[in-house]
Amino acid sequence: MVAKGKVRKTSITVSVMLVFMLLVLTACNSSQPASGGGASGGGGDKPVKIGAILSFSGNFAPLSESIKEGMELYFELNGNKIGNHPVTIKYEDDEANPQVALRKYRQLVESEKVDLLVGPISSAVVYALRDVIEKDKIVLIDANAAANDISWDKKSDYIYRVSISNWQDGVPGAEYIFKNVGKTAYVIAPDYPAGHETIDAFKEAFTKAGGQIVKEAYPKLGTNDYATYLTEILNTKPDLVFPFLAGTDAIRFVQQYEQFGVKGKIPLTGTQEFLDPLVTDPAGKAAEGIIGATMYNYSLDNPVNKKFVEDFKKKYNKVPNYFNVQGYDSAQVISKAIEKTGSTKSEDLIKVLKDISFSSPRGELAMDPKTHNLALDMYLAKNVWKDGKIVQEIIGTAVKGLKIPDAPPEKK
């Protein structure tokens, strides 16, 4: 038989344990966020954590810095908050290398536990990230990578592009160039996905207009010396040259085009990269005369752009380029989606991102739910030398509301 004192002592111990457990449960329940409130379904002023995967070293470094500037301007103008929630951005350099990007992705998602992602620059990188993003169900706001198939066979519920597709970059100026510059073209682009996709789009539109591609060249990304290609251009004698190059590649090509004596003999056209201060400012007068189509110029006459240019000049003491706009709009889309849903959960965000609309310095824009890509107005422009620098003169509208096709053109 058990002594009465021992029974009493055991009963008291059990009672104390029960009270302790109830207190713990009550405390745990009171710390849970109320449904529907805050950036992640609650949590008061819990920070929103954004992971940015960009290419801060190598050829694409100027593009990445420009996107960073645009994002930080938007958040600064909005108190570095989304609603009541402070915004933190963790930047990682993917070195434009898919394998490095996958490591940096894991660091951001698993170690930093970011709420969503923004970036990358390279089409090759976004293709590498696509499957892990789909598997992990984390939202990526594509700030630049223009890979076509991200809107087609590799479209994901979790990836939304606020920049431009390679197809949209290659097509819009082609007909004007055929009618006003020349009938035969030499095309050149780096040997990676964006290079091939952009040139394929230009070829499609240029030949449809009646033009002929006389030669294609695909140098290595990061090429320093274009002498071989410039010699080939002079020997081939096309009516015009159409390149797709970005960052320091574009600057070197334009400068060497003049130094090698090709400028003035064979007209240089190109994608929007050649009609942007990020290339034309360092290239200088060598960039004079280039014609093409672009989605943005700081002279666009709309209230949002005027305010953006004013704010940008005040902060950075220079005019904005279109990569700045892509960063600004990436931040804007993130903010609008979180404010609209009151959540950072991917399954909530994708419900509004698929057809989100917003006021951009580029104009009024909306996401196409079929492609997760924007419809863009594209402007014909020419580089002119004015007051000691290159400026872009808008000479017409190439196309209004240009959408990437719902499927690859060859499958239609």
Helices and strands as residue ranges (DSSP letters): H 4-31, E 48-54, H 61-77, E 81-82, E 85-93, H 98-106, I 107-111, E 116-118, H 123-136, E 140-142, G 148-151, E 159-161, H 166-170, H 174-180, E 184-188, H 193-209, E 212-217, H 227-236, E 240-243, H 247-259, E 269-270, G 272-275, H 277-283, G 284-287, E 291-294, H 303-316, H 322-341, H 346-353, E 357-360, E 363-368, E 373-374, E 376-386, E 389-402, G 409-411
